[in-house]
């Protein structure tokens, strides 16, 4: 491996990426939720990522969210953005500069309010005019347990 899972690197423009294992296939620009698991071959927990959905975000109970800038095949390792100007999958007609939430669509966020699905620390720069991945400003994005007021 080029790094140990959980290693962070700084990039230009205040970007930060973290090295993690894909627990399932991650498409380019997917929003992912991180968790730690051990497996039968190792008792050491490893930082892993899966495309976020409202269901798995609640089940995993871990709040760190990142954004894959390249696709990562299941069981492989890759660098996932957690800070900076990152492209993020948003559903059609998602508005800019509003709170973003998890959805039933794996890896995609939207501005439709979802109870306990609010993702703090991310702002879309432009609207998603079609299913797209516009640039967003990300600053330690994480799942919050309650909606913003």
Secondary structure, DSSP 8 states (H G I E B T S, - for coil): --S-TT-EEE-STT-EEEEEEESS-B-TT-EEEEEEEEETTEEEEEEEEEE--HHHHHHH---BEEE-SS-B-TT-EEEEEEEEEEE--B-TT--SSS-EEE-SSTT-EESS--TT-EEEEEEESS--SSSB--EEEEEEEEE-SS---
